[in-house]
Each structure stands twice: as structure tokens, then as C-alpha cells.
Amino acid sequence: MKKHNFSAGPCILPKEVMQKASEAVVELDGSGLSLIEISHRSKAFVDIMETARSLALELLGLEGKGYQALFLQGGASSQFLNVAYNLLEKRAGYVNTGTWSLKAIKEARLFGEVMEVASSQEDNFNHIPKGYTIPGDMDYLHLTSNNTIFGTQIKEFPKTDVPLVCDMSSDIFSRQLDFSNFDLIYAGAQKNMGPAGTTLVVVKEDALGKVSRKIPSMLDYKVHINKDSMFNTPPVFAVYVSMLTLQWLKDLGGIAAIEEINDKKANLIYSEIDLNPVFSGFAAKDDRSAMNATFNITDDTLKETFDEMCKEAGINGINGHRSVGGYRASMYNALSLESVGALVDIMSELERKG
């Protein structure tokens, strides 16, 4: 039976990408060698890395604009540390929209003064703060564009002269933005790019080299830029799958094309949540995420029935995070509209049974 994979991450990837990746693990492009046993210094893998980096900049519209794309290790959680190590000299601002913002704030405080510019913590992060003042004397302002746990997403980014840094781990490449407004973007691969194991960092080169501290080589963005993102042995499989996924997205029509599909998926499920009295949404309507729909069941006596119906229909990975409870449907780029429709059909059927 077909599974409809709504997992929050690691998550669904395009079927054709998985097929190509599985073939490459056995043998890469007729080379007689597996992808995971070739030298990372070989021309074959250097080409893979360069293609992946180039595709990232192309899709984001940042080619020739002074940015570098890096595929690094350690997950987005390492970037909570790396951002502050490379950019925080005196004071930085953070907008606190959930668990990942809190973790980023904790790491940044090891390096300098951190100001929590705005927060929605008092409401269990069910909305995105708005109307806050951004002091002009900060080294950067850090944002989290999409919050997987709470199902919120920034729809309008602040206009400021302060350098913007954004954790886009869970909605990178999912919607059109003017990415040149950001000095640094980072994103774990395991949502919209590839398997866990690599993290994309896109950084404006002139934002670097402004801190007085000495930075260890493995944490220094300039070192990784100078070594073409191969200062040490890279995670070859994760980078290769990310390259395939970015090529898949380009062939599909790029971010504009996938955004149209993502909007249809989000509209479908949120319409059902709003019209079906059996369910209630968690996030404020204006801030609902197109990637992660969080919702609760209004009658607990129906929960067991709903869970069984989902299991029988092959609906996978919709349990909500313990911080919110209820359910979470993660609808990343590779999830089909058909899969969202299958979930909505079950929700509608439950209402008829209830």
C-alpha cells in the first residue's frame, strides 16, 4: 500500500531522486565505483559539489551577487553556534518564535550580548510577533522563517538596515522571497533538500571578517569558502542527494512552480480544518505555515478512530510534537497534492462518522 509521508523530518523526497541516489550508491554514472567510496577529491565528486552549490545560488536568485553557498556538517544546530562565532562582535537581536529560536539564543549568548527583540512564548508560540522595534546598533537580527513544531511561518520579513540572518531549515526553496535581503541563510537538508547529514549555508562574503575573535578553522565560514566547501571530507551522500533534489526543483520550474503547488496543498488542508468541527487549528490564521499544519481533534473520543483510519489509509507521520500535542501534517516540497487530499478525505469522513 502507498504511504503518504507527512513526517516532519527527515522527510519525504522526490521518488525519482531516491531512485537515482540508490543507483549511485551501487555505481556512480558507470564509473565502476559507488558514490560512497569515491574520493571526495576526485573530479566526479568535485563536480557534484560545485553543481550543488551553483544550483542553490541559482534557485535563490543570488548568482553573481556576492554570495557563497556551502554544504557543511553538524546540522542547523551547529549553525546556531557558527553564526554567532562569525558575526557577533558586541550585540545581536533574536526574534523568539519557538524551540529552534530558543536554542539559537542559548548558543549566541556564549559570544556576546543577545537581545530578545520580540517573542511569542507567552502564547506557546502560536503566532509570529509583529510591530517590534529593531535597534540599529546590532551586529545582526536572527529570525526563524518557519517553525515546524508550532506550525507558524513568517509571511513578511522586517525591513531594516541591520544585517538579517535566517534559519530557513524547514521552508528553504518552498516560496519566492527576495533572498538578497539576507546576509546569511542556513538550512538543514532533511526537509526540502536531502537526507540528514549536511546543512546549506548561503552567506554574503562581505558580511564576514568583522569580528575580533579568532575562529577555529572548522567553524570559520571564510575557511570553508576558500576551500570550496571541502575543507574536510564532506558528507558525500547527503550532498549528492541535495544536488539531485535541487536539479529536480529546477526542472519543475524552480521556486515559483513549487510555491504554487505548496499553496494548493496548504489551502486544501486549512480549508478542511476550518470547515470541519471535529478539528481546530493551533496556529493563528495569519501566521499559518504552508509547510507544517498543526491541528487538534475537538472530541477526544474520536481520536482512536481517526488514528486507525489514518493507519488504514497509509497516512504516516502526523502525530504532533509533545509541545503542542494533537497532529502535525508536514507538507514539504516533495509531498504530492494527492497525499494531502488523502488526509483531507479521512478528516472529512471522520466528521460524517462523528
N, C-alpha and C positions, 0 to 999 in steps of 0.2 A: 504493500500500500504506500502511496505517495505521502511523504511527511511534509507538512507546512511548517517551516522552521522560523519561529519568532524569537529565537534566543537573543539575549542582549549582547552577547559577545564572550568568546569567539562565536561568530555568527555565520549566516548563510553567505555563500559566494556563488558567482555565476557558474552554472553547470559546465559550460564549455571551458572555463578557466580551470575548474577542478580536473577535467579530462586531460587538458594539455599538461597541467602540473604533474598528474600521476604518470603520464607517459615520460616526462622529463626525468622523473626520479629513477625510472628504469634506464632510459638512454636519452641524452640531450641532443636533439637535432642531428641524429645519425652519426654522432661522434664516437660511438662505442663506449662512452663513459656516462655514468649517472651524473645528473646535476649536482648531487650532494657529495660527489667525490672528485670533481674537477678542482683545479687550483683557482683560488679567488683572484690570482694574478694573471690567469690565462686570458687570452683575448675574448674567449667566449663569455666569461663572466664579467669582464670589464665592460663589454658591450651591453650586457644585461643591466648593470648598474647605471651606466650612462643613459640608457634608454629610459629606465625608470625615473631617474632624476629629471630628464628632459620632459617626459610626459607629465610629470607633476607640475612643473612650471608652466607648460603649455596649457593644460586644462584649467589652471588657476589664473591664466592671463597675465603671468608675471615674467614671461621671457623677455630678456633684454632690459629689465627694469631694475637691475642691481641686486637681484635676489639669488640665493643659492638653495638648492634642495639637498637634504642629507637624509640617508636612511641609517639610523642609529639603533643601538640596542638598549635594553633596560626598561622599555615600556614608557608610556607617558608619565608614569610616576617618577622616573628618573629626571624627566624634564621639569618637574616641579622644583627640583634642586638645580638643574643646569641653567634654567632661565635666570634665577637669582644669582648664581655664581658668575654668569657672564654679563648681566645687565644691572644688577642692583649695587649702586655705589652708596647712596645715602638713604633714600626713601622710595618706596613703591606703593601703589594703590592696588587693592584687590576688591572685586565685586563678588560677594559670597552668595552663591546660588545653589550650594549643596555640598555633598560629600567630597567631590573632587576639588572644589574650591577650597574647602577647609584643609585638605591635605596639602594643597599648593601653598596656602598661607603658612602652615606649620613649617614647611621647609624654607620658605623665604625668610622667615624670622631668624634663621641662623646667620643671615648675612647682612641684615640692616633693619631699619625701621619699616614696618609694614602697617599701612593704614587701611582699615576695612572701610572702603568708601561707601558701600551700601550692602545690605543683607536682607534676605527674606526668611532667615532662620526662625523668626518668631512665629511664622505661619507654616512651619515644617516645609519650607521651600516650595510651596505650591504656586509661586508666581515669580516673575523676574522684576527686581527693583527698578524703579524709573524715577526720573526727575531729580537725581542726585547731583551734587556739585563735585567737580573734579578739580582738585588743586593743581595749579600749573607748575609746581616745583617738584614733580615726581619724576623718577627715572623711567617709569613705565606704569601703565594701567593694565592689570591682568583680568581677563574675562574667560568664562567657560561658556562656549556658544550653545551647547546642548547638554541637558542633564538627564542621563539615562535612567537614574533611579526615580526621579520625581516627574519625569515627562514634561519638562519645560524647555523652552528654546528662545534665545534672544532673537527678536524679529527686527529690531532696529538698534544698530550699534552707536555708541556715543560719538559725537563729533568733538574732537579735542586735538590740541597741538601736542599733547602728551603721547609718547610712543605707545602703541597698542600691542599687547601680547595676548594671544588667544589659544586656549586649549580647544581644538576642534575634533577631538578624538572620535566623537560619535555622530558628527554630521559633515565631516570633510567630504567634498566632492558631491554633496547632495543638493545644493541650491546655489544659485548665482549670487555672488557678492562682489563688491569691489575689493579684492584681496590686497590691492596696493595700499589700502588704508592701514594695514597691519605691518608692524616691523618684524614680528615673529609669530609664526603659527606652528603648532605641533599637534600631532595626532597619532595615537596608536593604530597599528594597521588592522587590528582584529574586528573592525566594524564595517568599514566600507572599502578596504583595500586588499587585505590578505589575511594570513594566519597570524597568531600572536608570535612575536619574536623580533619585530622591527617597528620603529617609530619614525614617521616622517617629520622632519623639522625643516621649515622654509623660513629663511632669515634674510633680512636686508643687510648686506655686508657693512654698510656704513653705520649700522647700529652697534657694531662690535668694537672692542678695543678701548672702551671708555671707563673701565673700572681699574682701580689702582692695585687690586689684589693679584697675586699670582694664581693662575688657574691650572690645576693638574691637566695633563695632556688629554686624558680620556674624556674630560669634561669641558674642554675648550672647543667651542664651535669653530674658531679660526683654524685650529689644527685639523679638524675634520674637513673643512673646506679645502685647505692646502693639500690634503691627501685624497681629494676627490671622493670623500665619504668611505675611504678604505684605509684608515689609519691602522686598524686592526682587522682581523678576519671578520667579514660581515656575515650576518645570518643569511646565507645564500638562498635557501629555500623561500624564506619569507620575502626577500627582495624580489625573487623571480616571480612569485605569485602576485605580488603587488604590481609588478610590471605588466603581467598578463591582464590583471583587473583594470589597470589604467588604460591599457590598449582597448579592452572591451568597452570601456566607457567612452573613449574617443570614437570608436567605430559606431557606437549607438547614437552619436550626435553630441557628445560632451555633456557638460553640466546642465545646459539649458534643456536638453532632452530628458535627462533623468529627473530633473526638478518637476517637469510636467507630470511624469509618472508618479513621483512621490506625492505630489499634491492630490492626485486622484486617490491614491491609497489612503492618505490621511483624511480626506473628505469623506470617504466611504465609511471608515470606522467611527469617526467622530459623529457623523450623522446618526449612526446606529446607537451610539452611547447616549446622545441627546434625546432621541425619539423613543428609546426603549426604557420603560420604567424599571426594568429589572436591574439596570446598570446606572452608575453615576461616575462621571469623570473626576479625577483627582486634581489636575492642574487647572489654573484659571484659564478661561477660554481664550483670552487674548495671547496667552503665552504657551499654548499647547505645542508640543513637539511634533514635527512631521516624522520623526524617527522612532519615538517611543511613546505610545499611547498608554497612559496609566488609568485604570478604572477599577471600581469596586462593584460587587454584587450587593444589591439593596436588601435581599432576602436570603439570609444565611442558610435557610432550609433548602435552597435551590443549588447551593454550592456543589454538593456531591454529584447532583445530576449534571450540572454544567461541566464539571471536571470529567465525568465519564463520557459525555457527548463529545468533548474535545478530543479525548483519547481515541475514541472510535473513529473520529474524522481525521486522525493523523495530525492534529494541532499540537505542536511541540514548543515548549519554552515560554509559556505565557504567565507563569507564576510571578507575582510582583515581588519586589525587593522587600526584605523584612522591615525596612524603614517606613514603608508605605503600606504594605500588605496588598491584598486584592490581586489584580492582574496587571501585566505589562505586555503589550504587543509591540515588539521591536520590528520596525519596517525599513530596514536598511536597503541600499540601492538594489541589491540582487533579489530581494523578495518580490515575487510577482503580485500583480493586482488580483490574480486568481486566488492566491493564498489568502489575501485579506478578505476576499469575497467568501471564501470557505468559512473563515472565522465569523464573519458577519451573519452568514446563514445560520450558524449554530446559535448565535446570540438571539437572532430573531425567532428561531424555533423554540428556544427556552421560554421566551415571552409567551408564545402560544400555549406551551405546556403549563406554564405557571398560572 
